[in-house]
Amino acid sequence: MDKPLLQLDNILTGYGTIPVLHGIDLTLAEGDIYALLGPNGGGKSTLLKVCSRQIEPWKGNVKVAGRSMEGVAPEELAKVGVCTIPEGKGIFPNLTVSENLVMMTHSGTDLATIESITYDRFPQLSNKRKQLAGTLSGGEQQMLSMARALGTNPKILLLDELSMGLAPIIVKELYEIVAQLAEQGIGVLVVEQFARTVLGVATRAGILINGKIISEGSPNELEDQLSDAYLGTKGKI
């Protein structure tokens, strides 16, 4: 049996002396889109930080393609195929679109390849190469952030609140791109508070509350549990 692209075994961690995650087990296979759902404060972003090596587990292990990530620095993750798109868009707002792409060449991919990936996938950015990234629309900034990530040729994509602050039509377009990436074999772990924005493309989902995954399954299997998970606030799903 093939090893999972990403595997979390019994992860316990937190901040200072305060635990946040309590024994998390999670696997991500090639072509999976795993939607990690739950209300604010449940530990979703902390879990992503564990996966991206920003936080060390107190207990447990993170593996990429069967290899333990213990001792691997965050900046080394791109070399093993892990890329993170953080909440709030991972761009340099005071640099132009082109300059943002140049910043990604440190990962080992040449500029021509990164530009080809970017402008083929997001043609609207092609006409804005000299524009400061911070002056792009919110959707265009998120596209640039995704393009910079794709330039590293990732095997695993970690997405934190991709829909944050964006119009529904833009969110739909971005998640269609996420689905296309999964079809190419990339494993995607996506954190979302607003579940409806991701369940349409997710292959698996888990509900994380108070640092524990209380339920896991297909999006259809979890749909009936979401209202209870969000304390009955149906408007958030």
N, C-alpha and C positions, 0 to 999 in steps of 0.2 A: 504494500500500500504506500502511495506517495506521501511524503511528509507534508503537513500543512505549511503554507507560506508563512503564517504567523501563528504562534501558539503561546498562550499565557497559562501557566500552571500555578494555581493556588497563590495568586498575587495578594499580598498584604502590604499596604503602605499608607502614608499620610504625610502630614506636615508637622514638624516639631515632634511632639509626643502624642499628637492627636491622630488616631487612625481614620482613614477615609475609605479605603477599599478593604474588604474583608473576604479573602479567599476567592479571588476571581479566577475562573477557568473560561477560556475562550479560544476558539480556533478559527482561522480564516484560510480558506482554500483558494486555489487558483480560479479566477473568474467569479469569486464570491463578491457580493455587495452586502456586507453585514451592517445593518442599521442598529446603532446603540441608542436606545430611547430612554426617556425619563425626565422628570422635572428638574429644574435647577437645584444644585446642591446635592445631587445624588452621587456624584463622583465620575461623571462621564468624561469631563476634560482632564481630570486626574488620571484616568485610565489611558487616555491618549498620550499624556506626558510620560507615563511609564513606557508605552510602546516606542516613543520617540527619544527615550533615554534622558529626558529632562528631569525625571524623578527616579531614584533607585528604589526598587522593591525592598521592603524590610525582610520579606520572606517570599519564596517562590522564584520563578524563572520566566524569562521571555526568550523565545527561540524564533529565529527566522530561518526557514527551510531546514529545520532540525539543528541549527547552530545556536548555542547560547550567546546572548548579547551581553552577558556580564563582562564588564570592563571595556566595552566598546563605547567610545566617545560619541556624543550626538552628531558631531560633524562628520563622523565616519559612516553613518548609517546610509547615506546616499550610495556609498560604494558597495553596500550589500543589497541595495535595491529598495530601501525604505525612504519614502518622501512624505513630508507633512505639509499640509496647507492649513495654517493656523486660523483661528477665529479672528476676524478683522482684516483678513487679506495679507498674505506674505509678500509684500512688494516694498520697494524703496520709493516713497512718494515724491522725493525731491530729485529723482533721476528720471530721464525720459524712458519711454517704452524700450527703445533700443538699448539704452544703458542698463536697464533692468535685465535684459537678456544677456548682455555681456557679463553681468555679475554671475551668471549661471555656468560660465565656461570653466570655473574652478572645479566643477564636478568631473571634468575630463571630457565632456562633450564639446565639439567645436561649435563656433558661433553659427556657421552656415547651417548646421543641422538643427540647432535650437531655433533659428529664425524660420527655417522651413516648417518645422513642427508647429510653431506658433501661428504663422500666417496662413498655413493650410487649414488649421483647426479653427482659427479665429480671424477670418479675413477682415473683420471690421477694425482690427488693430493695425492692419497693414498701412492704413492711411493716417495713422497717428503715431508713427515711429518716433517723431521728434517732440511729441507732446509729453509734458511732465505727467508721470503716472498718477500723482495726487490730484490732477485735474480731470482725470477720466471719470466717467459715470461709475456708480457702484458696481454695476454688472461688468463693465469693461475692466475694472480693477480686479475683480474676481477671476475673469478670463485670463488676465495677465498672470495672476498668481498661479492658476492652473497650468498655463503654458510654461512658466518657469519650472514647475514641478515635472511636467512631462519631458522637459529637456534633459532630465537626469535618467531617462529610460527606466522608470521605477518598476519593481515587481509588486510592491505594496504601497498603496496610497492611503494616508491617514487624513481624513477631512473633518475639521471642527466647525460646525455650524455654517455650512456652505451657504445657507439661505439667509443669513443674518443681514437684515436691512435692505433686502432686494425685493423688487416687484415679483409677483408670482410668475409672470410670463418669462422673466429672466431665470428664475429658479428652475422652472420646467426645462428650459433650454440647457442649463448647466447639468442638470441630472440626466438629461438625454445623452450628454457627452460622457458622463460617468458610466452610464450603461454601455456605451460603445467601448470604453476602455476595458470594462470587465469582459466584454466579448473577445477582447484581444488577449485575455488571460491575466490581466492585472487584478490582484485582490484589493478590495476597497473596504476599509473600516471607516464608517461615517457616524459622527455624533450629531444628533439633531434633537432639539427640544420640541419642534413642531413636526410631529410624526408624519402627517399627511404628505409633506413635501418629499419624503424619501421612500415611503412604503410602496409607491408605484413601481420603483425600479429595484428595490431590495430583493435579494434571494433568501436572506435570513435576517432575523431581528432578535434583539434581546432587550428586556426592560430592566434598567439599573435603578434601584432605589436604595438609599441609605447604604451605599457601598456594596450592595449585593445584586447579582443578576437573579431576579426573582422568577423570570420566565424566559424561555427561548424557543424559537420555532420559526415557521414560515410567517410572512406578514399576515396572511389570512388567519392563521391560528391565533395570532396575538391581538388582532384588531379588537375583539370583544373585551380584552383586558385593559385596553389603553385608558378608557375613561376612569376606571378605578385607580390605575397607576398615576394618573394626573389629578388625583383627589377629586374626581368628578367634574373637572373643568373641561368640558367638551370643546370649548372654543380653542383650546391649545392643541388639538389633534386634527 
